[in-house]
Amino acid sequence: MKNFVIWSVVLLAMATTACNKAPKPAEPGKTPQKSVAGNKTKGTPKELAVDLGGGVKMEMVLIPAGSFLMGDAFLMDVAKPVHKVRITKPFYLGKYEVTQEQWEAVMGSNPSRSKGAKNPVEMVSWDDCQQFLVKLNAKSGRQGGKFVLPTEAQWEYACRAGSAGKFCFGDDEKQLGEYAWYGDNSDGKTHAVGGKKPNTFGLHDMHGNVWEWCQDWYGAYGAEAVDEPSGPTTGSGHVGRGGGWSNPAMVCQSAFRSIFVPGSRSRY
């Protein structure tokens, strides 16, 4: 691994806790958000696979540095105000939500209710994810960095993949079923990861399937431009993003955010 890639190899989609988980051209009339890697990722593998043993691997995708507008002026108040965020370093993010076979390869057990080796793991709390990360880092033996949950800003930046719209593909809600398992098409259950279209960065299931934990404590946004925000230093709950298989389209929007206590577990 090139030493200029910041080894916050970030783990996407430690599914969830909630009840009820080159940028694409802008839609007509919209300005694309900036997402520029420059030469910081030149010569760096665009993807890598982490061997978890037993034939199980975890695929990671390189996300370039760049800037974007975080939040949504037309969504709920907690997604406001819209503010500029700069992601200063490239990082790796899971290509898919963490699967049940990956979780079991690391933890030795599978707490999920909707069983399926390639389905996303569920019934795991934020606290459970921290234990998973400790064991994953020890198991992988990687030097110069570690696996962590993404910050909320990293998550939204990666989800948008250059889109300024409600979703990674723009504003047309009719297209959501091509990218997500959600309330209208999930048949009341999770589905194997990677069954829907990826976003421009090559990430799957950023909308729907299961909620995804972020590292941050939940807090209100400020209006000022910020670099690499990581949320408040403490709080009552952590951020959940992406929506899940039971949620309506609005909850699956790129800017939608929710709060869950660290010990909560759910199959959504």
C-alpha positions in Angstrom: 0.0 0.0 0.0 1.3 3.4 -1.0 2.1 5.4 2.1 0.2 8.5 0.8 -3.1 6.6 1.1 -4.4 7.3 4.6 -5.0 3.9 6.1 -8.2 4.6 7.6 -9.4 1.6 5.7 -13.0 2.2 6.5 -15.5 -0.5 7.0 -18.9 0.2 5.6 -22.2 -1.0 6.8 -22.0 -2.6 10.1 -25.6 -3.3 9.8 -27.7 -1.8 12.0 -29.7 -0.8 14.7 -32.7 1.0 13.5 -36.3 0.1 13.7 -39.3 0.4 11.4 -28.7 0.7 5.6 -15.1 10.1 -12.0 -18.5 11.6 -10.3 -21.7 10.9 -12.1 -22.8 13.7 -14.3 -25.4 16.0 -12.7 -29.0 15.8 -13.4 -30.4 18.5 -15.8 -30.4 21.8 -14.0 -28.1 20.6 -11.2 -24.5 21.4 -10.5 -22.3 18.4 -9.9 -20.5 18.3 -6.6 -16.7 18.4 -6.6 -14.9 15.1 -6.1 -11.3 15.4 -7.1 -8.6 12.8 -6.3 -5.8 14.8 -8.0 -2.6 12.7 -8.1 -3.0 11.5 -4.5 -4.3 8.1 -5.7 -2.0 7.7 -8.7 -0.5 4.2 -8.6 -2.7 3.1 -5.7 -4.9 0.1 -6.2 -8.5 1.1 -6.9 -9.7 -2.0 -5.1 -8.2 -4.5 -2.6 -9.3 -7.7 -1.0 -8.8 -8.5 2.6 -8.4 -12.3 3.3 -10.5 -13.4 6.3 -9.6 -17.1 6.0 -11.7 -20.0 4.9 -12.1 -18.5 1.4 -13.9 -15.4 2.7 -12.7 -12.0 1.6 -13.7 -8.4 2.2 -13.5 -6.2 -0.9 -12.5 -2.6 -0.4 -12.8 0.4 -2.9 -10.5 3.4 -2.9 -12.5 6.6 -2.4 -10.7 9.8 -3.6 -10.3 13.0 -1.7 -12.6 15.8 -2.6 -15.3 18.2 -1.4 -19.1 18.2 -1.4 -22.2 19.8 0.0 -23.4 17.8 3.0 -27.0 17.8 4.0 -30.2 18.7 2.3 -32.1 22.0 2.5 -35.4 20.3 1.6 -35.3 17.3 3.9 -35.8 17.2 7.7 -34.3 19.9 9.9 -31.6 17.6 11.2 -30.2 17.5 7.7 -29.8 21.2 7.7 -28.0 23.5 7.1 -26.3 22.4 3.9 -22.6 23.0 4.4 -19.4 22.4 2.5 -17.2 19.5 3.7 -13.8 18.6 2.4 -12.5 15.1 2.6 -8.7 15.7 2.6 -7.4 12.2 2.3 -8.3 9.2 0.1 -9.6 6.1 2.0 -10.8 2.6 1.4 -14.4 1.7 2.0 -16.2 -1.6 1.9 -17.6 -2.4 -1.6 -20.5 -4.1 0.1 -22.2 -4.1 3.4 -20.5 -6.5 5.9 -21.9 -10.0 5.2 -22.9 -12.7 7.6 -20.1 -14.9 6.4 -17.5 -12.1 7.0 -18.8 -11.4 10.4 -18.7 -15.1 11.3 -15.2 -15.4 9.9 -14.0 -12.8 12.4 -16.3 -13.3 15.4 -17.1 -17.0 15.2 -20.9 -16.5 15.4 -23.7 -15.0 13.3 -26.4 -13.1 15.2 -28.6 -12.3 12.2 -32.2 -13.4 12.0 -32.5 -13.4 8.2 -29.9 -16.0 7.5 -27.8 -16.0 4.4 -24.0 -16.1 3.9 -24.0 -13.2 1.5 -26.8 -11.3 3.2 -25.7 -8.3 5.3 -25.2 -9.0 9.0 -27.8 -7.6 11.3 -28.7 -7.6 15.0 -25.3 -6.0 15.7 -24.9 -2.9 17.8 -22.4 -0.1 17.5 -20.6 -1.6 20.5 -20.6 -5.0 18.8 -19.0 -3.4 15.8 -16.2 -2.0 17.9 -15.4 -5.5 19.1 -15.6 -6.8 15.5 -13.1 -4.1 14.4 -10.7 -5.0 17.2 -10.7 -8.6 16.1 -10.6 -7.7 12.4 -7.5 -5.5 12.9 -5.8 -8.3 14.8 -6.7 -10.9 12.2 -5.7 -8.8 9.2 -2.3 -7.8 10.6 -2.2 -4.7 8.4 0.5 -2.2 9.2 0.3 1.6 8.9 -3.5 1.9 9.5 -6.6 0.2 10.7 -10.2 -0.7 10.0 -12.7 1.7 11.5 -16.3 2.7 10.9 -16.6 5.6 8.5 -17.4 9.1 9.8 -20.8 10.4 8.9 -19.1 12.8 6.5 -17.1 10.0 4.8 -20.3 8.0 4.5 -22.4 10.7 2.8 -19.5 11.7 0.5 -19.0 8.1 -0.5 -22.8 7.5 -0.9 -23.3 10.6 -3.1 -20.3 9.8 -5.3 -20.5 13.2 -6.9 -24.3 13.5 -7.0 -26.0 16.6 -5.7 -29.4 14.9 -5.8 -31.5 13.1 -3.3 -29.8 9.8 -4.2 -26.5 8.7 -5.7 -28.2 8.7 -9.1 -30.0 12.0 -8.9 -33.6 12.9 -7.8 -35.8 10.5 -9.7 -37.3 8.3 -7.0 -38.6 5.9 -9.7 -35.0 4.7 -10.2 -34.4 3.8 -6.6 -35.5 0.2 -7.1 -32.5 -0.3 -9.4 -30.1 0.7 -6.6 -31.8 -0.4 -3.4 -33.8 -2.9 -1.5 -36.3 -0.8 0.4 -39.9 -0.8 1.6 -41.4 -1.0 -1.9 -39.5 -4.0 -3.3 -37.8 -5.9 -0.4 -40.6 -8.4 0.3 -40.0 -7.7 4.0 -36.4 -9.1 4.3 -32.7 -8.4 3.6 -31.1 -9.5 0.4 -27.7 -10.7 -0.7 -25.3 -7.7 -1.1 -24.4 -6.5 -4.5 -27.7 -7.4 -6.1 -28.4 -3.8 -7.1 -26.5 -1.3 -9.2 -23.5 0.4 -7.6 -23.0 4.1 -7.4 -20.3 5.9 -9.4 -17.6 5.0 -6.9 -18.5 1.3 -7.3 -20.2 0.9 -3.9 -23.3 -1.2 -3.5 -26.3 -0.9 -1.2 -25.6 2.6 0.1 -29.3 3.1 -0.1 -31.4 0.5 1.7 -31.0 -3.2 2.6 -29.8 -2.5 6.1 -29.0 0.6 8.1 -25.3 1.4 8.4 -23.4 2.5 11.5 -21.1 5.5 11.4 -18.4 6.3 14.0 -19.8 9.7 15.0 -21.9 10.6 17.9 -25.0 12.3 16.6 -25.0 16.1 16.7 -26.4 19.1 15.0 -24.7 20.5 11.9 -23.0 23.9 11.7 -23.2 26.2 8.7 -19.5 26.7 8.3 -17.2 24.9 5.9 -15.2 22.1 7.6 -12.5 19.6 6.8 -12.9 16.0 7.8 -15.6 16.5 10.5 -15.9 13.7 13.0 -19.0 14.8 15.0 -19.2 15.8 18.7 -17.0 14.3 21.4 -19.8 12.7 23.2 -23.6 12.2 23.0 -26.5 9.9 23.6 -26.4 7.9 20.4 -24.5 7.3 17.2 -25.4 8.1 13.6 -27.2 5.6 11.4 -27.3 6.1 7.6 -28.8 4.7 4.4 -32.1 3.3 5.5 -33.1 -0.3 5.4 -35.3 -2.8 3.7 -38.5 -1.7 5.5 -38.1 2.0 5.0 -39.7 4.4 2.4 -37.6 6.1 -0.2 -37.3 9.3 1.8 -35.4 7.5 4.6 -33.0 6.1 2.1 -31.9 9.5 0.7 -28.2 10.3 0.8 -28.6 13.1 3.4 -31.1 11.3 5.7 -29.7 10.7 9.2 -30.9 9.0 12.3 -29.7 8.3 15.9 -29.4 5.0 17.7 -28.1 4.2 21.2 -24.7 2.3 21.1 -26.1 -0.9 22.5 -29.2 -1.2 20.3 -29.7 -4.1 17.9 -32.2 -4.6 15.1 -32.7 -6.7 12.0 -33.3 -3.6 9.9 
